[in-house]
């Protein structure tokens, strides 16, 4: 793996960890469940260079890993996937509580 590819992989793993943290903190405050757009905005506010499509992909990856659940629908006008009602799954809560990085998620 090239140096650039390795850096991108580490950054994506770290951003997945940040996303899980944002979702958990939101739940602890008993706030409304986030949308993909809100997660993207928060990542930008903490100076994570990431596009909206990348956030959608990371959320889909976290769902495939069974760490989160969400509602997904296609926006017919833009052709983009709209994600809402994001929450940690039971497996995601157990994983987050351990706060131990793995090959897919990096916690700082």
PyMOL commands that set and color helices and strands:
alter all, ss='L'
color gray80, all
select helices_A, chain A and resi 3-28+36-45+52-64+90-98
alter helices_A, ss='H'
color red, helices_A
select strands_A, chain A and resi 68-74+81-88
alter strands_A, ss='S'
color yellow, strands_A
deselect
rebuild
show_as cartoon
